[in-house]
Amino acid sequence: MTGANKGIGREVAAGLAALGLTVLVGARDRCRAGEAAAGSVAAGGDAYPPSKAALNALTVQYAKALRADGIPVNAAAPGACATDFTKDLGSAYSITRTAAQGAAVVIRLATLEGDGPTGGFFDDEGPVRW
Ligand SMILES: NC(=O)c1ccc[n+]([C@@H]2O[C@H](COP(=O)([O-])OP(=O)(O)OC[C@H]3O[C@@H](n4cnc5c(N)ncnc54)[C@H](OP(=O)(O)O)[C@@H]3O)[C@@H](O)[C@H]2O)c1
């Protein structure tokens, strides 16, 4: 689990561990956290949509590559969750969920059986249009 030191990633790791799974967690060097945060502020919001478009494309690529091995690969929409990522967004954004609530869809997708959907994008309610 990347980004497992806080926010949604931490809740996903905790949720998978609570199911009895062994979870490999990854987190960046603490010393680099402040530096990285400063960098993302400088980049502004313009980099966010392309990064998610790239992630969607990767999801489809990996789903195709791993389909024959029975490994489903999907993207998750956690909804607007209260984390460090959203704490400075201001009142224009409605943050309605906890990180644990956002993690639930990721945990569900991560524990799909081999014949589950693959190459899709899901939230709590089901499939989301790309
Ligand atoms: N919160 C929401 O409402 C929401 C909604 C939709 C999608 N998402 C997505 O969910 C994911 C997690 O968000 P969050 O709200 O849980 O944010 P968060 O609490 O700020 O956590 C982000 C995590 O990602 C790590 N990270 C950030 N940049 C990284 C990099 N360049 N390399 C490696 N690790 C990096 C952070 O590590 P450090 O502690 O070292 O910075 C931290 O562990 C993000 O991809 C976000 O776009 C969030």
The ligand as a Gaussian input file, in Angstrom:
#p B3LYP/6-31G(d) Opt

LIG

0 1
 N       -9.161000      13.021000       0.081000
 C      -10.014000      13.017000      -0.953000
 O      -11.123000      13.605000      -0.891000
 C       -9.665000      12.294000      -2.231000
 C      -10.652000      12.230000      -3.243000
 C      -10.345000      11.554000      -4.430000
 C       -9.097000      10.970000      -4.599000
 N       -8.164000      11.075000      -3.592000
 C       -6.865000      10.451000      -3.829000
 O       -6.565000       9.549000      -2.773000
 C       -5.153000       9.484000      -2.628000
 C       -4.801000       9.662000      -1.151000
 O       -5.260000      10.958000      -0.773000
 P       -5.455000      11.390000       0.751000
 O       -6.630000      12.293000       0.773000
 O       -5.422000      10.204000       1.640000
 O       -4.175000      12.296000       0.955000
 P       -3.127000      12.458000       2.166000
 O       -3.775000      12.231000       3.473000
 O       -2.454000      13.745000       1.898000
 O       -2.093000      11.256000       1.910000
 C       -1.352000      11.221000       0.723000
 C       -0.340000      10.098000       0.844000
 O        0.363000       9.998000      -0.402000
 C        1.761000      10.165000      -0.145000
 N        2.371000      10.862000      -1.284000
 C        2.024000      12.074000      -1.782000
 N        2.812000      12.372000      -2.824000
 C        3.666000      11.330000      -2.974000
 C        4.721000      11.052000      -3.851000
 N        5.049000      11.927000      -4.805000
 N        5.390000       9.908000      -3.732000
 C        5.052000       9.016000      -2.763000
 N        4.053000       9.209000      -1.878000
 C        3.375000      10.367000      -1.990000
 C        1.830000      10.970000       1.123000
 O        3.074000      10.788000       1.734000
 P        3.763000      11.938000       2.641000
 O        3.123000      11.839000       4.000000
 O        5.198000      11.584000       2.619000
 O        3.461000      13.253000       1.966000
 C        0.687000      10.346000       1.921000
 O        1.075000       9.118000       2.485000
 C       -4.562000      10.559000      -3.547000
 O       -4.131000       9.930000      -4.756000
 C       -5.744000      11.462000      -3.827000
 O       -5.633000      12.105000      -5.093000
 C       -8.414000      11.702000      -2.414000

